[in-house]
Amino acid sequence: MNRQQEQIRQMTNDLQALMRRLQDLSNAYKSLEPLLLRLDSLLNGR
């Protein structure tokens, strides 16, 4: 049972790290979104 508890703890830690990474990526996208939209407009001649 100790092994299972350790595996669950490790998976929980991994999931939390992935959630933080996803949040960081989401924040990066939000900050870049206006630039991406502007670049898209320039590339499409609008």
C-alpha distance (Angstrom), angle and dihedral (degrees) to the residues before:
residue distance angle dihedral
M1 . . .
N2 3.81 . .
R3 3.80 89.0 .
Q4 3.79 91.1 53.8
Q5 3.79 91.8 48.4
E6 3.80 90.6 50.9
Q7 3.81 90.5 49.0
I8 3.80 90.4 50.8
R9 3.81 90.8 48.7
Q10 3.80 90.6 50.1
M11 3.79 92.9 47.9
T12 3.81 89.7 48.4
N13 3.81 90.8 51.6
D14 3.81 90.9 47.1
L15 3.80 91.4 49.4
Q16 3.80 91.6 49.8
A17 3.81 90.5 50.4
L18 3.81 90.7 49.9
M19 3.80 91.1 48.6
R20 3.82 90.1 52.2
R21 3.81 90.2 49.3
L22 3.80 91.1 49.3
Q23 3.81 90.3 50.0
D24 3.81 90.2 50.2
L25 3.81 90.5 50.8
S26 3.79 90.8 47.8
N27 3.81 90.8 51.3
A28 3.81 90.8 48.3
Y29 3.80 91.1 51.4
K30 3.80 91.7 48.3
S31 3.80 90.8 52.9
L32 3.82 92.6 46.4
E33 3.80 97.1 42.0
P34 3.84 96.5 89.7
L35 3.81 90.5 50.1
L36 3.79 92.0 46.6
L37 3.79 91.2 50.7
R38 3.81 91.0 49.1
L39 3.80 91.6 47.8
D40 3.79 90.3 49.6
S41 3.80 90.0 51.7
L42 3.80 91.8 49.8
L43 3.79 93.0 48.0
N44 3.78 92.1 48.5
G45 3.82 93.3 47.7
R46 3.78 97.6 -116.1
